[in-house]
Structures are given as structure tokens and as C-alpha cells.
Amino acid sequence: MDLRSGPVGQGGARGVVGRIAFFLSVVVVVSPAILVFLWMLSLAFKTDIDNIAYPPVFIPNPPTLANFYSVFENSPFALYTYNSIIVTGGATLLALLVGVPAGYGIAKARAHKLGILVLLARLTPGLSFLIPLYIMFQMLGLTGTLLPMVITHLVITVPIVAWIMIGFFETLPHDLEEAAMIDGCTLWQAFCRIALPLSRPGIVVAAILSIIFSWNNFIFGVVLAGRETRTLPVAVYNVLTFEQLSWGPLAAAALVVMLPVLILTIIIQREIVSGLAAGGVK
């Protein structure tokens, strides 16, 4: 019994050490982002005097909502929120309509080079697409409207959806689709009736990532949007003034922009984990 208990005890000790090491590594990786978020939260609820005080004041005493009132009074954030919802929602829906069938076709054809091309399209800087698209929209007289914003955001969302769905469809068993086609289904019917229902976790992950990247995009909005079609990231930029840099309103505006995506991620985090585990980003 003593001989047996030795290795078991050593294994248990190694397990405890491994868990401690994993916890510390997670703390090291996550703590910078958490500290930045907490500092931004502190700036949003402090007065201007506390924000420029030295030594720095970390905990607002007392906390104030004046920065949030200032943001909503000086900027039409309701309009900017509506614009962001239209642009992000439209770009995500169109990306799903295009990217899911594209990912299915690439996965079934085993066109790996085409899949790499999709990935390169995602990695290419947005500025390389922006200038030709801006010239085209200017010639068509569409600058300053929401339509160019939706179309340009497809540059972000379509490659994300297609790349994720390629990896997901490659993990699905081929026997089900082959059996459906033997029973008389066409390839499109096999996709709609067999592959599409099974790919729900991957579609959810692709949609969430598309929403996050589209919602946070700044460069397209600052160039293509007009005064009435600005999105929320551009609204944060507009808080900056040449006269002074107000850290409180700037942090409050950033929190307002970040809050919808943060709430969405928290609510459906289980869907994200299950989708990733099922092969969504293979």
C-alpha cells in the first residue's frame, strides 16, 4: 500500500503544480488587458481633476456619471448606434449568405490553395481595399451613405466566415451527404438539409467573430462615412478635440462602444466554446 501511494501522491502533486502553473500563465496573459480595462473604467467615472491628478487616483471618490452625460449631450450616439447596427448586421448577414456556401464548396472540392487565398484576403490591410473602393463609390455618388459601409465591411466579414466554415465542413462526415445524394438529393439539397443544420455551431462562431470585427472597425468609417452615417468607433474619435484632451469623456465613449459586444460575448460564450471545440477553427 505504501509503495502504491507514493506514485499516486507524486502524481497528485504534479497535478496541483500543473494547475498552479496554468493559472499563473493565464494571469500573466490576461492581466494586461484586465488592467487596461479597469484603468479605462476608472477614467470614465472620475472627474477631470482626478484624471489629471498626480499621483494618479485609481478609485473614483466619489464616482460621477458626468462624462457619460457629456458624451450623449455633445454627440448623437443614438444615431451612431443605429448606423453601427445596420452596417454590422448587414455585413454579417451578407457574409453568412456568401461565406457559408463558399466554405462548403472549398471544403468539398479540397481546394486548399483557394482556402489560403481566402486567408490572405483577411490578412491584407484594409487600406489596400479602401482607396479603390472609395474611388468607385465616389464615382457612383454613394459616399456618405450606409451602403458603401456595408459593402466595404464585407472585406472583413466574408473571409472570416469562409475560413471558419472551411475548417468546420472538413470535419463533418461525408457519408451522410453521400447517402442523401444516393436517395435523390442534389448537391445543393444535401447542403441545405444535411450540412447546414450540422454546421450550426460553426455558423454561430463565424457570425460572432464577424460582428466583433465589423463593429470595431474604424478605418472604413472614418473615410467613407458622412456626418449622418458615422459609426460608433468614429464617434469615439470625434470626442477628441484640438483644444484639450478630455480623458473622462473619451473613456466613457469607449465603454459605450465596447459594451454591446462585451454583453453579446458574455451571453453566448458557451456557443463560442462549443463551436470552437466542434471544429470551427480547425
C-alpha positions in Angstrom: 0.0 0.0 0.0 2.8 2.4 0.8 4.6 1.6 -2.4 1.4 2.3 -4.4 0.6 5.5 -2.5 4.0 7.1 -3.4 3.5 7.5 -7.1 -0.1 8.5 -6.7 0.9 11.2 -4.2 3.6 12.3 -6.6 1.1 12.4 -9.5 -1.3 14.4 -7.4 1.4 16.9 -6.5 2.3 17.2 -10.2 -1.3 17.8 -11.0 -1.5 20.6 -8.4 1.7 22.2 -9.6 0.4 22.0 -13.2 -2.8 23.7 -12.3 -1.0 26.4 -10.4 1.3 26.9 -13.4 -1.6 27.1 -15.7 -3.4 29.6 -13.5 -0.3 31.8 -13.3 0.2 31.7 -17.1 -3.4 32.7 -17.6 -2.9 35.6 -15.1 0.2 36.7 -17.0 -1.5 36.7 -20.3 -4.9 38.2 -19.3 -3.7 40.7 -16.6 -2.5 43.5 -19.0 -5.9 43.5 -20.8 -7.8 43.5 -17.4 -5.6 46.3 -16.0 -6.2 48.4 -19.1 -9.9 47.8 -18.9 -10.0 48.7 -15.2 -8.0 51.9 -15.8 -10.4 52.9 -18.6 -13.3 52.2 -16.3 -11.7 54.4 -13.6 -11.2 57.2 -16.1 -14.8 57.1 -17.2 -16.1 57.6 -13.6 -13.7 60.2 -12.4 -13.8 64.0 -12.7 -11.3 65.9 -15.0 -9.4 67.0 -11.9 -8.9 63.4 -10.7 -8.0 62.2 -14.2 -5.0 64.6 -14.4 -4.1 64.4 -10.7 -0.6 63.4 -9.6 -0.1 60.9 -8.1 -2.8 59.2 -10.1 -6.2 58.5 -8.5 -7.2 54.9 -9.2 -10.5 54.7 -7.4 -13.1 57.4 -8.1 -14.1 59.1 -4.9 -17.0 59.8 -5.4 -17.7 58.3 -8.9 -19.5 60.5 -11.3 -21.7 60.0 -14.4 -20.9 63.4 -15.8 -18.6 62.0 -18.5 -21.4 59.8 -19.9 -23.8 62.7 -19.8 -21.3 64.8 -21.7 -20.9 62.2 -24.4 -24.6 61.8 -25.1 -25.2 65.6 -25.0 -22.4 66.5 -27.4 -22.7 63.6 -29.8 -25.8 61.9 -31.4 -24.8 58.5 -30.0 -28.2 57.1 -30.7 -27.8 57.8 -34.4 -24.3 56.3 -34.4 -25.5 53.2 -32.6 -28.2 52.8 -35.2 -25.7 53.1 -38.0 -23.4 50.6 -36.4 -26.2 48.1 -36.0 -27.3 48.5 -39.7 -23.7 48.2 -41.0 -22.6 45.3 -38.8 -25.9 43.4 -39.2 -26.0 43.9 -42.9 -22.3 42.9 -43.4 -22.7 39.9 -41.2 -25.9 38.6 -42.9 -24.4 39.1 -46.4 -21.2 37.4 -45.2 -23.1 34.4 -44.0 -25.0 34.1 -47.2 -21.8 34.2 -49.3 -19.2 32.7 -46.9 -21.1 29.6 -45.7 -21.7 28.2 -49.2 -18.2 29.3 -50.3 -16.7 27.4 -47.3 -18.7 24.3 -48.2 -17.6 24.4 -51.8 -14.0 24.8 -51.0 -14.0 22.1 -48.3 -15.8 19.6 -50.6 -13.5 20.4 -53.5 -10.5 20.2 -51.3 -9.3 23.4 -52.9 -6.7 24.2 -50.2 -4.9 26.8 -52.3 -8.2 28.7 -52.6 -8.6 28.5 -48.9 -5.2 30.0 -48.4 -6.2 32.8 -50.8 -9.3 33.5 -48.5 -7.0 33.7 -45.5 -4.6 36.1 -47.4 -7.7 38.3 -48.2 -8.3 38.5 -44.5 -4.7 39.3 -43.6 -4.4 42.0 -46.3 -4.5 45.5 -44.7 -7.9 47.3 -45.2 -6.2 50.3 -46.7 -5.3 48.3 -49.8 -9.0 47.8 -50.5 -10.2 51.2 -49.2 -8.7 53.5 -51.9 -10.1 51.7 -55.0 -13.5 51.2 -53.2 -13.6 54.9 -52.2 -13.0 56.0 -55.8 -15.7 53.6 -57.1 -18.2 54.8 -54.6 -17.4 58.4 -55.3 -18.0 57.9 -59.0 -21.3 56.3 -58.2 -22.3 59.1 -55.8 -22.7 56.8 -52.8 -20.2 58.3 -50.4 -21.8 59.5 -47.2 -24.4 56.7 -47.2 -24.6 53.4 -45.3 -24.4 51.2 -48.4 -20.7 51.7 -49.0 -20.1 50.9 -45.4 -21.9 47.6 -45.6 -20.1 46.6 -48.8 -16.6 47.5 -47.5 -17.2 45.6 -44.3 -17.7 42.5 -46.4 -13.9 42.7 -47.0 -13.7 41.9 -43.2 -16.6 39.5 -42.7 -16.6 37.3 -45.8 -13.0 35.9 -45.3 -13.7 35.3 -41.6 -16.9 33.3 -42.3 -15.4 31.4 -45.3 -12.2 30.4 -43.5 -14.0 29.2 -40.3 -16.6 27.3 -42.3 -13.9 25.6 -44.5 -12.4 24.1 -41.4 -15.8 23.2 -39.9 -17.1 21.5 -43.1 -13.9 19.4 -43.4 -14.7 17.8 -40.0 -18.3 16.7 -41.0 -18.7 13.1 -42.0 -19.2 12.7 -45.8 -21.3 9.6 -45.5 -24.5 11.5 -44.6 -24.3 13.7 -47.7 -23.4 10.8 -50.0 -26.4 8.8 -48.6 -28.7 11.8 -49.3 -27.4 12.2 -52.8 -27.9 8.4 -53.4 -31.5 8.9 -52.3 -32.0 11.5 -55.0 -30.9 14.8 -53.4 -28.9 17.3 -55.4 -25.7 18.7 -54.0 -27.5 21.9 -53.1 -30.2 19.9 -51.3 -27.6 17.9 -49.4 -26.0 21.1 -48.4 -29.3 22.7 -47.2 -30.8 19.6 -45.5 -27.7 17.8 -44.1 -24.6 20.0 -43.9 -26.2 23.3 -42.9 -28.1 22.0 -39.8 -25.0 20.2 -38.6 -22.8 23.3 -39.1 -24.8 25.5 -36.7 -22.0 25.8 -34.1 -19.6 26.9 -36.8 -22.0 29.4 -38.2 -22.6 30.9 -34.7 -18.8 31.3 -34.2 -18.4 32.8 -37.6 -21.3 35.2 -37.1 -19.9 36.3 -33.7 -16.4 37.0 -34.9 -17.8 38.9 -37.9 -19.9 41.0 -35.6 -17.0 41.8 -33.4 -14.6 42.7 -36.2 -17.2 44.7 -38.1 -18.4 46.6 -35.0 -14.9 47.6 -34.0 -13.7 48.7 -37.5 -12.5 52.2 -37.6 -10.7 53.0 -40.8 -13.6 52.4 -43.3 -15.9 54.5 -41.2 -13.6 57.5 -40.9 -13.0 57.7 -44.6 -16.4 56.7 -46.2 -18.9 57.8 -43.6 -20.6 61.2 -43.6 -21.8 63.3 -40.7 -25.1 61.4 -40.5 -23.6 57.9 -41.3 -20.8 57.7 -38.8 -20.4 54.5 -36.7 -19.6 54.2 -33.1 -15.8 53.8 -33.4 -15.7 57.0 -35.4 -17.8 58.7 -32.8 -15.1 57.9 -30.2 -12.6 59.6 -32.4 -14.9 62.7 -32.6 -14.7 63.1 -28.9 -11.1 64.2 -29.3 -10.7 68.0 -29.7 -7.9 70.3 -30.6 -8.4 72.4 -27.5 -7.9 69.7 -24.9 -7.8 66.0 -24.4 -10.7 65.0 -22.1 -9.8 61.6 -20.8 -13.1 61.1 -19.0 -15.5 61.6 -21.9 -13.1 59.6 -24.2 -13.1 56.7 -21.8 -16.9 56.9 -21.4 -17.4 56.9 -25.2 -15.1 53.9 -25.5 -17.1 52.0 -22.9 -20.3 52.7 -24.6 -18.9 51.4 -27.9 -17.4 48.3 -26.2 -20.5 47.4 -24.1 -22.8 45.8 -26.7 -20.0 43.5 -28.0 -19.0 42.6 -24.4 -22.5 41.7 -23.4 -23.0 39.7 -26.6 -19.8 37.7 -25.9 -20.8 37.0 -22.3 -24.3 35.8 -23.2 -23.2 33.4 -25.9 -19.8 32.4 -24.7 -20.9 28.8 -24.4 -21.9 28.8 -28.1 -18.4 30.1 -29.0 -16.6 27.5 -26.9 -18.8 24.6 -28.3 -18.3 25.9 -31.9 -14.6 26.1 -31.5 -14.4 22.7 -29.9 -16.5 21.2 -32.7 -14.0 22.2 -35.3 -15.0 25.8 -36.2 -11.4 27.0 -36.4 -9.6 23.7 -37.4 
